[in-house]
Structure formats: structure tokens, C-alpha cells
Amino acid sequence: MRRFRSPASAAGIFLLAAAMGLAPARPAGAQERFRRTAPLPDAQRLELKLPPVETRVLANGLTVATAVRPDARVVTLQLVIRAGEADSPPARPGLAAVTARMIGKRTKLLSGDYIENMIESLGAGLSADVFMDYTVLTMTVLDDNQLPDRAIYILRLIALEAEFAERELGAVRRSAFWELYDSKKDPEVLGWRQLLGVLFDGHPYRLATHGEEVIKYITPRDVAEFYSRFYRPGNAAVLVSGNIDGAATALKVASHFGAWSGGAPAETPAPPPAPNDRERVCYVEAPEIATPTIFAGNVIMGSSHRDFFPFLVLKQVLGGTTRSRLFMTLRETKGYASYAFSDMEVFRSCGVYWARAQVKPEAIVPAVREVVREIGALAATPAAPAEIEEAKSYLIGSMPMRFETSAGFADWMARFVALGLDQGQWDRGPEEIKLVDVERVAETARRYLSARPVVIIVGRPEWIGSCAGEFSAIEVYDTGGQLKYVTSKTGGGR
Amino acid sequence: MRKALRVPVVLAVLLLPVLCPAGQADAVTPAPLPFSFENYRLGNGLRVLLVEDDRLPLVTVAVGYSAGTLREMPGQEGLAYLLENLMFQGSENVLPLQHVAYVQKVGGTLNATTTADKALFYETLPSNQLALALWLESDRMKSLAITPAAIRLTRQELIDEHKNRLASDPYLGTFAQFDALLFPDGLYGHPLIGDGQAMSELTESAIVDFYRTYYVPNNAVLCIAGNIDSARTRELVARYFDSIPPGLDIPTPRRPEFRRENDAVVRFAPIRAGSAGFHMGFRFFPLQKGEAYCLPILEYILFEGETSQIRSRLLKHDLSARYLTGTLDERLSVAALKIFCLATNAVMIARSQRGILAEIDRLKTNPVSAEAIGRAQRRFKRDYMDRVSTNLGKARYLVDAWAAGKDLDTLDDELSSILRVTPQALAAFASRYFTPQNRVVLEFAPQ
């Protein structure tokens, strides 16, 4: 499906429809009355009710959490380590991700091939996802023939007895290198990485913006040190969800992981940086991309803050769907962009919002101006009640979808446990959103959108000419995030 | 099983009960379809399938039409895709793009897709909005507004966006070229949109004819899956769809007529950027009864997981490839295994191809071990269960089965049949179809 149309098509079709009436392709007689208007919803109560997460902490500090989903035919087993990209040493960005990938590659007694064979004999695979503040190792197996019990055993084996050698590290470095190398052709990845790099300059969160070039410096010793520092029961959680007996499963996990020793590392999370508040435009030169992409964003609060749900609504008003302000302005009205949306992501201590748009090369500057204007407009003038109600309706209606799959449920559970969120963040989101009103959204907008967002433009080198003289200064970067030069409005460059 | 390099014998014996790969100990438990569904037809021929699942307050409505690219006549390439997009441009009671707006307003998501055998439209939304989805789908089935302006603008946007995609993905164009080689038949091998020339020349009457012929209830299936009440849903379906008139004289889809080559077809395609690599494909045609059950297990043995034969060989041992996928392409009455490989460098293309062919030859000469089959079947079953765990997954499964002409009453046995595939059946299949005559290779490298 091609989802969007140009503004010209919108105008053309609306005018034609208004002038002539829509001409059905199939000859029809008089239609039934009920077809003329959209039906009302049923009075059925829509309640998101997730199974509770039962949590206990073992004597060694390990958190064990279970969630029973009787209708699921698979069981998901996760080891959560409360250390992520931001915990890599400043001199070794990427170390958290490489360490996570090294789990399952070798133990003190077993080779990587043997471990792989054990895991895949269960019909499972092992995946490692590394986020800003935490890491998740996941295995998913069928719920039959004691496969979950075997998976728990294997997880214990590979996580607690991991060993790191150059042979396996070489292979991990190779695959990580190619993934990072390929990702540099994606303007969305480049834009996101640059935005984080600028907003979190000097902050540990900047470590998540590394490219492929740093991977080659990571040694087995680095991995072993990171592992020994963070892969400890006091800093970890084992999560099991699916068609399980919760209590019995928790006991099995406890019996396998109870002897694991080591407390939580003494880490103090870095405070969030101040939001950007000056005009700052960065241009990432990406010779291989086909279409320019722009980002504009800033630092916001974390997910436990009282402004979280109002901001969620605000983000939706700004650019949540094709009916939101960014899309309507940049694509439908101005014709600058093929799409324009907004997103937000929250970490342990703070979050980030950003607008993103794929634009025409000749429309880079006006598109940037419109995005910044739309963000500022929400801070200056409260959103209309109808906009807010539509945003709330979308958020409440769409929220259950993320829990349809076992993976979606497990990801949510891992985030919930890793970030130590309260029950309100588990399945009471719809209730919280219902309480958001116009005033709270306006107040939140003033608080977070008044500051000028950082603008990132990802484009080919030859497109930068259209931006010259349009901004007070443009910082020009390469795809690895290295500053190449700065151009100023007066035409100087350095 | 690969040898364990570092397991002392004594320890291995002690740990045997838990270390023993599951495939050696347990057979994969056969399973019926993990959900039940109601299946009936309206008076106008519309097939209706209902699946109740009350875990979440959601419902998916999917409408499939037997109106894929196979329905296009020579010179009409792109027509099916164009019509799929015109379905969002308004109908008698829904203004252009309001379909999207109505669904998004209540928090729903929607999409559509066109394949060789069908055009599929679906939306997932809060279950109290079921009537809204049925109203929207019935309105465009009954009275789509096909206007010259909508045709002109939609067509231009599709062509422009396709050009954009071609510009941003150096490999995209090779996929269409490869399909044309793999399915050397005018209808089966042509791409969704091509260069846009044929789409540009489509007349309004051809588009309207296509809609009137194929977008009719007796050429469609409506599947509703989610938190629904069966009786109430039947009422709503009758209300919105019963009075839509059936179509007349729907042509039977033509079966392919492939040219038989004497040896593998090998071609070269220059690309603008990227890495050197190749597509390799095997065509399975005509498939005999029951042979289709071998296909997913073969795919999993060869390509799914780090221990799968071809992935393991090329990516871990030979180090001749840096990216590799192998997927099944099942079309009406024909299937194919399609391999896409980015070599570590241009020299490694030949080595990667040799590695793939050697692993395939192993299938013919050395029966796959029970352990390897068990592993593939267990993984397949897990992925299958995961796929049908969502409302959309269930709906797509049923619509796909309908479009493939499967007997919906026998779907209950399908998974079990796949889980019963034997090493002998796999070896026989491999010998019969993995032949040079069925093989196609398209190599590519930067200009």
C-alpha cells in the first residue's frame, strides 16, 4: 500500500468530489440509509487488562519475574542486565553491545558450536537487544515437552559461565561491523544518532551513537571486565512469560540462578543534560542517500515523571499519525515532505522527543522552518480540545496492540522491570491518558517545547548549498558523527 | 550434531539429560490449528470467516480479493497495484483518504498489499469499532469512486515513489529481474509495477473493468478475528455486505506455462552501488500432492537459525558471505526457494554458490538426520504459533489459505502434516526439484 498522497491530489480529488459528487465505479441503485454515515461504536467496555507481573528478589539480589499468559503457545525467557549502551566506558563505546553478543558464544566448558546446537535443538534462538540503560537476552521456546525448563538451564549456563576469547570476538566484531556499516546508509539512523550525539554531548548517553570504526578496538579483556562489572545477580533479572505455572517456574529459576553471586555495581546515574535552547543546525553529509531527512528534537522528562502522559498526548498532536499537525502541514498543505511524524523515547533519567520528515531536496530549508514553527506553535498556543481528544482516542485504542505478540508482551515486561517502573506504567496507561486534559497538555507544551529544538539535516553533500545563509551557523558532520567544518551565515567556514 | 570442542567426556555424561539436544529425545508434538473459526458464505458468494479471541479489546477485519498481478493481462502491468491504492481514494459515502482517517481516529492501524494471487486490505482497531471497519470495507467493495483525477495522481505518486525506492536501494531492481528469470512466464514473472510504462498507459475503462470483474463479493473473502460476538458479527456482516451484488463471469486464474531450460540460467546485472552478490532460485513446478509440506522444513533446515546448513557454511565456516537469506515464494500453483546473498567480496561469489549447491546436494545423497529435522520442525512450529498469535496473523493465515485455493476444512491437519515430514520425503523432494533445469542465478556487482 502506498499510504500518502500529494497535496495536489488531495485538492484535486476534493474539488472534483465537491463539484460532481463521487462517481461510483459500480452502477448502484438507491442505497440503504445505514450506508450514508459512519456507524457509532458499540457500547462494549474496552479495558486493557494484562496479567500481573509477579516479582520476587532472591537472596543474591537477583530479581525473578513471571507473568502467566495461558493462551500463549510459547514461553519467553529473558535475562535483563541493568546496564546498556550508556554504561560502556567512554574509551570503549559499543562494549555493552559486543558483550551481550558474546553471551552464548563460549563457556568455560562448552564451545560456541555446541551451545548453538543446544539452543537450536529446542527450536529456539538467542537474541541480544541492547538499549540505552539495559540489555535483554531472550530465548523463546514452545510450551511443550519441558522445553522451557531446558531453556532456563541453558540460559544459566551461558550467562553465568561465559568466557571470552579472541576467536569468537572476531566473529562478533565482524558481524557488528557490517551491521553498523550498512546502517550508515539509512538517513533515519544517521539522523537519530546525530541528534543523540548533539543533545547528550558529554553525557553517557552519547555513547550510544558510535559507528562501526570503534568496534575493532574491543578486546576479550574489555569484554571480560564489562561482564564482571555488570553481569551480576544484584544488577539482573530473569523474566519468564507465557503458558507457565508462575510459582513453579519462579522456583526453577531460583534453583538455577540462586548460587550466582555478586551485588549491584555502585553506579550513580548521570543527571540528564539541560535541554538545548539555541538555534543549532547540524548537517550530516551522506553521499549515498536518495532523499533528505530532517530531525528536530530536544531532551524531555523520564517515564516516571507526572508530565509523561500529557507529553504522550502532545507528541501525538504534533505528529502521531497522518492526521497530525506535522503531516498535514509538511505534506498535505505545503507539499515539502513525503512523510512527517513525531516520536519520543524515554530512558532511565530523561527522554527525547523528535520530529522527523523525509523531504524534497529543494524543500530542506522551508521544511526545517515549518517543523520548528509547528513545535513552537504548540508551546505558544494550547492545542484545541478536539485535537487532544483525537490524540487520546488514538493512544487508548492503539495501546493494546503492542501486547498481541509474545515478543511485544515480553519487551514491555523487560522495560518495566529494567527501569523499575511503577504499576501505573504496566497496564494503566489508558486510564492515565483519560485523565489528561487541555490544561495539562498546554502546561507540558510550555515546559518542554518552548526551548529551541536541535535540527539535524541528513543529505547529500551537494544539497547543503540550499541551506547556506539560511541559518546562523551549520555544523557539518560526516556519517561517523565527526565534525568536518562549520559554515556561518556570513559565508565563513572553518 | 557438531562436535563439542571442550566438553570433557565425564562431564558430558553427567550432564547428558539436560545437554542432550531435544531432537534426540523428543519428537515434535503434532498440533492442530491453534484456533477455531466459523466459515460460511453469504447469498452473493462472499466467503466469511470468523475467529473469536477475547484476550485483548481488538478486532482485525481483512478483506482479500482474488485480484493479484496474475489477473493482469499483457500490457496491464501495474493495474492490480494501482487499484489497491485507488481503494483508499474514496467511495460513495467515504471521501478520499477518509478511510485512513476513520481508522486512525480510533487508534486503529491499517494497510494493504498486492501479491501475485490477491489484493489484501486489513485494519486492526478497538473491537467496539467493528461496525466502522465493516462499513468502510463494504462501501469500497460496493461503490469505489474511480475518477480520472484520482487515477492520474495515484498513478504518478506510485511511479515516483517506486523511482525513489529504486534510487535508495541498489539491490531492489535486481529482485524484479530475478523474478522474471525464475518465473519465465508473462503473468507469473512480471513485477508489481515495473518501469511504470504500462501503468502510465492504463485507461480508465480498463481500471473500472478490473474493479467490476474482480472486486466483487463472490471473488472475495472477509475474515474477522478478535474480541467479537459471533451472532452480533454475523448480523453486522449481513447488514453491510449481503446486498452487494455478485460479479459475473469471473475468469479462472491461468496456470503458468514455464519454458524448460536445459541448464541453469545465469545472468549478470550491474548495480549502482552496494556489494557484489547474487540471487539463486529453484522453481518447484508442478508440485505434486503433499509435496508442499516439505517446503517449510527444507527452508528451515537450510536457512533458519545459526546452525542451519547453508547459513552455517557460508557465514561461519567459509566466510564467503556477509548477508544471506533464503525464503519461500509460494504462488498459485507454483513455489520457489529464493536465495539472496551478499558476498564478502566479488571473488567469493563463486565460492558461495558452490557452497550452496554442495549443501543442497547433501540433501539428496545423505538423508537429513532425525535431529536436524526435529530442530527445524520445532522451530517452524514455534514461529507458526507466534505468527497466528495475533488477530492479524490469524486473519492473514486464513485469507492466504483461501487465496491459495486450499480446502479450509482441512487446515486443521496442515501443521501436523508439516511436522510429520520424513527424511525420505525430503531427499525425494530434493532429487526431484533441485535440478539445474529449475535453477536460476542472477549475479550483480557495482558498475
Interface residues (C-beta under 8 A of the other chain):
Chain A: M1 R2 R3 F4 R5 S6 A8 S9 A10 G12 I13 F14 L16 A17 L22 A23 P24 A25 R26 A28 Q31 E32 F34 R35 R36 T37 A38 P39 L40 P41 D42 A43 Q44 L46 E47 L48 D71 A72 R73 V74 L109 L110 S111 D113 Y114 E116 N117 M118 E120 S121 L122 G123 A124 G125 T140 V141 L142 D144 N145 L147 R150 Y153 A171 R174 W178 E288 I289 A290 T291 T321 T322 R323 S338 E390 S393 Y394 L395 I396 G397 S398 M399 P400 M401 F403 E404 T405 S406 A407
Chain B: M1 R2 K3 A4 L5 R6 V7 P8 L11 V18 L19 P21 A22 G23 Q24 D26 V28 T29 P34 R55 L56 P57 L58 E84 N85 F88 Q89 G90 S91 E92 N93 L95 P96 L97 V100 A101 Y102 Q104 K105 V106 G107 G108 T109 N111 A112 T113 T124 L125 P126 S127 N128 Q129 L130 A131 L132 W135 L136 S138 D139 K142 S143 L144 A145 I146 T147 A149 A150 L153 T154 E157 L158 E161 N164 A167 S168 V208 Y211 R212 R232 R239 Y240 S243 P245 A273 G305 E306 T307 K316 R322 Y323 E371 G374 R375 Q377 R378 R379 F380 K381 R382 M385 D386 S389 T390 N391 L392
